[in-house]
């Protein structure tokens, strides 16, 4: 028995080492950049990192400011592009980022992305505040319905995301969730491969009853109104355009409009190629189409004033 | 609990550790552990099924004891029939009730009248066909005085529910497995390593071969009208390897796991696709079921000893019953009948036992004649598999009709080259290892680094080609 246990242990050790090499060489798992929390409480990435996306077809890049993507050549006529994993866009090469497509459509402007997967609406607003030092003329904030829910502690309490307590009107900054464990998991590629491939994470999640899925999710309109009221009082809204994902709730868009935001609702109807087959994120095609709709909206003669708002405010 | 699930990979080491901590000399305690572990394993699907297996165990244990005491033939016969009726009654109710009702309604409709009987919403208990036949073998053997009835209830309980082979066989005979529960089991390093190797090969067959072939077999079978003949032939080919990889993979895992616990189960597959005629195929495919039917049905019916009529009748009975055992659908019955048709000419010309040795024994390559024979046998089994896989008889005939048109010789429309390469690798490994109990048994004679490199290659292939976790096909039987 002892011999068997020793041999099995040895075999597994060798298998783990070989497995680690295979996973790394074949890029079976994406490299994951490490995060940090800056002095303003914003979770971003440690600057100047790079790595491969799953399969090794392309590399992602974290720039010197700690955001994914390439920095613009100049900050003149700068438009910020803020959002979650859709804007972070590790799954596509740099040339398929929103900033690249927007720049090709609007050559007189420069675009800078500031994104991180899981960013809530309130966190996106906090990011815009921090980005003011770069004097952007406008900000585009990409949102879906969940970004509103995830902004409000009373609806979806999440310790790793910046949220607003709408009872006390206080911001609760997100904390890093098990950073040590995550660092081990992301460094030990084989373990990360197993974790992802076999949904090991789900083993540690409480099971939800099937019946719950049939219950219609409440609208939470009152809570969202309180959130927008807070945003209206604490942030500049006039120089910001909220870009809503296709199929976002019309009621939320109306609430945001009434708070002074410019809004765009993206339209992907009858066009399945916007998203990957295996993932809800946008493909290069989806990004291109989204950027086209946004550029058309911003450059439309009726909306010309949008991009000048910041200058008006400054004057 | 599936063999290819995370739960089982946690469950097995725990049971294995506890089992050998208890030690081989404490047989009763080990049997209690096996019985408990087996009930947990089985109850993982649905705890309500446990009452059935427990009831079946109690009935056959009691009848076994009673048969041991009674000498009067009439009483013994009554006891045997009680066991048969209870076991087959459960099987018939859970597996065949709706089929008979539907068939009855269909035949009334065919003759122009209507019959109104409701079918029932019955869940088929996993593996019921397997443990029913296993317990039946006990009472029949006790009745025939081939076996002394056991007085050890826990041992009997462990025999009926022995988790490695509970849900998909091999169907063990009481004469082989039951006595192993009353003798000391000693840990044997060589046996354990061999068992683990067989488990690894079984997992490879299931995860890499069966599950990946299933993906394409399902696509082609479910959309058969959209494909040309050559693609449909490939679909049948994929199904042939799906069912072989799935079922023989399960058997390998079952046999391998049993060896870890010091038990020896019967061999269930012996490289059937290298058979030179259909009789040889049936000596190599699902051996535990074929021999069960041979010993408990074919021979009692007279076997091949009688005249021409009896031979034909018995051949059809055994193959049709075997088909029906697989499921309550006419497709399985036709699959059985078709195999009977394949087999009869060999039986009647007394050529059914000419290929009893290993094909191309001691050689790397078969002769052209052997190759032709193997190709022909594989081809006719492929035709039969179409009935086995099809959803209905009409589906099977439509599939074959579309397959055997002129497009049979046109370009294949679905050609997953990676999966085909894996199947070729699998066939080559099986061919090279065909003299062993399982394909990679003989690798034991190679040097450790080569062996381990091969095992790691199999593991890498398994992780690289893991599709969606699929149920083992034979669980539904």
HADDOCK unambig.tbl for C-alpha pairs under 7 A between the chains (distance, minus, plus):
assign (segid A and resid 1 and name CA) (segid B and resid 189 and name CA) 6.57 0.50 0.50
assign (segid A and resid 4 and name CA) (segid B and resid 189 and name CA) 6.49 0.50 0.50
assign (segid A and resid 15 and name CA) (segid B and resid 456 and name CA) 6.14 0.50 0.50
